[in-house]
């Protein structure tokens, strides 16, 4: 079986073992209001929390494509 890889800015990351992903909601239409981060300080705090909890990938929630 071939090892699947992600190319993240030139760095190859193997998907042979699971990675932990944290969610960073920065949009006003996020489904859960308590998770929305708007200020730079709040965003930085959430990033540090994800990393300290073992997160290896951060998913930055984008705006909805709904009309």
Phi, psi and omega in degrees: 000136181282140177282124177279141183230149169253135174259106181249100181051044177089353177259123180275128180242123181284143175253020180295330175238151182299146175246149178269128180242131174258152181254132176240104180270115181241009182254148182290347181257020177302145185295336181237108185302327182293345181261356183287132178241124185244325182269157178301321180296317179295320179295313178299319179298317179293319178301313180297323178296315179300313181295319181290338178269007175099008179296138180246341178227141177242122177267115179268110182298126180262175178295149179292149176267004179296146178293000000 
